[in-house]
Amino acid sequence: MSELLLKDLFDGNFYHISTEGLEQVSLLKDEEDYRVAWNYLALVVWKTGVDMLAFVLMSNHIHMLLACRDVEQARKAVFLFKQLLSTYLRNRYGLSHVLHDSSDSISLIDSMKYLRNCIAYIYRNPISARICALPEEYRWSSYNSCFKPCAVYGNARKVTNLKYRERRKVMHISGNLSECPLLIDDEGYVTLDSFVRNDIVSNAFWNSGKSLLYHMGTCNDAKTEYELVYQPMMGTTDNDMYEVVSRYVAARFQNKAISELTTPEKCSILKTLFFSHKTTVPQLARIIGLPRELVRKMLLQ
């Protein structure tokens, strides 16, 4: 059997994304919180056009594996997810900026071995946290749809067929969902087959559930966590980022210094800086000299 290549699975790139674990804050506290976060992941897939391969929702952080064209699209996806969830947490618990001020790791998957280890690591999270003994026992991951034919949801309804109030209650969003293709099951969750590409996962493991379990059993959590989570978060220091931005500003604005830029000029370069360098919203706000909320707003436009 010849070894698969990443390009055999998807014409694009694979990225592992982890939101920063917040040691003193439990973000998802009950069934409703997990359901809302689950449905937001589905909305992000639909709105940004990424493909979701695998995910797990933990109480204080989230892992997901995306297939998309480039890192900019991956960043937009995680940025939108954090915006949606932050608004929900603020409205329900009064938690302000709890996700806005956190960092994320975005790691490019560059080999089949890395891809398989990433999927195994994601599904091992609740086991490593001693929440359950088997991956299928954990409700809030995409594991239970792996290597199974598409489920038949007899009572599933299209989001577009829900009445306005019911749609607001289920999806926790007031935006236009008139063309949303997602399906909702009778418990209010978006069905996994609506937004998870289990066909890619199955192909990565030769359509063998035993192969996935083998990788989960042999996955070195500490090593994989460092490679997937902590190493990508070791971003550019403020001093190095300041030099990068200074050079960019001087080249674009006729040798101006950062402090000499007008607010519109600063706003015009935010997306280029954010999506071209390993930086964060708080760091970019510090370097460029703009309020964080304005930086976030401009990056979403």
VENPEHU-V393470 format. One record per backbone hydrogen bond with DSSP energy under -1.0 kcal/mol. NH is the residue of the N-H (numbers start at 1). CO is the residue of the C=O. If there is no record, write none. Layout:
nh:NH co:CO
nh:NH co:CO
This chain:
nh:8 co:5
nh:9 co:6
nh:10 co:6
nh:12 co:10
nh:13 co:68
nh:15 co:66
nh:16 co:107
nh:17 co:64
nh:18 co:105
nh:19 co:62
nh:20 co:103
nh:22 co:60
nh:25 co:22
nh:27 co:59
nh:28 co:59
nh:34 co:30
nh:35 co:31
nh:36 co:32
nh:37 co:33
nh:38 co:34
nh:39 co:35
nh:40 co:36
nh:41 co:37
nh:42 co:38
nh:43 co:39
nh:44 co:40
nh:45 co:41
nh:46 co:42
nh:47 co:43
nh:48 co:44
nh:49 co:45
nh:51 co:67
nh:53 co:65
nh:54 co:65
nh:56 co:63
nh:57 co:140
nh:58 co:61
nh:63 co:56
nh:64 co:17
nh:65 co:54
nh:66 co:15
nh:67 co:51
nh:68 co:13
nh:74 co:70
nh:75 co:71
nh:76 co:72
nh:77 co:73
nh:78 co:74
nh:79 co:75
nh:80 co:76
nh:81 co:77
nh:82 co:78
nh:83 co:79
nh:84 co:80
nh:85 co:81
nh:86 co:82
nh:87 co:83
nh:88 co:84
nh:89 co:85
nh:90 co:86
nh:91 co:87
nh:92 co:88
nh:93 co:89
nh:94 co:90
nh:95 co:89
nh:101 co:97
nh:102 co:99
nh:105 co:18
nh:107 co:16
nh:109 co:14
nh:115 co:111
nh:116 co:112
nh:117 co:113
nh:118 co:114
nh:119 co:115
nh:120 co:116
nh:121 co:117
nh:122 co:118
nh:123 co:119
nh:124 co:120
nh:128 co:124
nh:129 co:125
nh:130 co:127
nh:131 co:126
nh:132 co:126
nh:137 co:134
nh:138 co:135
nh:142 co:55
nh:145 co:142
nh:146 co:143
nh:148 co:145
nh:154 co:152
nh:156 co:153
nh:157 co:184
nh:159 co:182
nh:161 co:158
nh:162 co:159
nh:167 co:163
nh:168 co:164
nh:169 co:165
nh:170 co:166
nh:171 co:167
nh:172 co:168
nh:180 co:177
nh:184 co:157
nh:185 co:189
nh:188 co:185
nh:191 co:183
nh:194 co:191
nh:195 co:192
nh:196 co:192
nh:197 co:52
nh:198 co:196
nh:201 co:197
nh:202 co:198
nh:203 co:199
nh:204 co:200
nh:205 co:201
nh:206 co:203
nh:207 co:202
nh:208 co:205
nh:212 co:208
nh:213 co:209
nh:214 co:210
nh:215 co:211
nh:216 co:212
nh:217 co:213
nh:218 co:214
nh:219 co:215
nh:224 co:220
nh:225 co:221
nh:226 co:222
nh:227 co:223
nh:228 co:224
nh:229 co:225
nh:230 co:225
nh:231 co:226
nh:234 co:231
nh:235 co:233
nh:236 co:278
nh:241 co:237
nh:242 co:238
nh:243 co:239
nh:244 co:240
nh:245 co:241
nh:246 co:242
nh:247 co:243
nh:248 co:244
nh:249 co:245
nh:250 co:246
nh:251 co:247
nh:252 co:248
nh:253 co:249
nh:255 co:250
nh:260 co:257
nh:261 co:258
nh:266 co:262
nh:267 co:263
nh:268 co:264
nh:269 co:266
nh:273 co:269
nh:274 co:270
nh:275 co:271
nh:279 co:277
nh:284 co:280
nh:285 co:281
nh:286 co:282
nh:287 co:283
nh:288 co:284
nh:289 co:285
nh:290 co:285
nh:295 co:291
nh:296 co:292
nh:297 co:293
nh:298 co:294
nh:299 co:295
nh:300 co:296
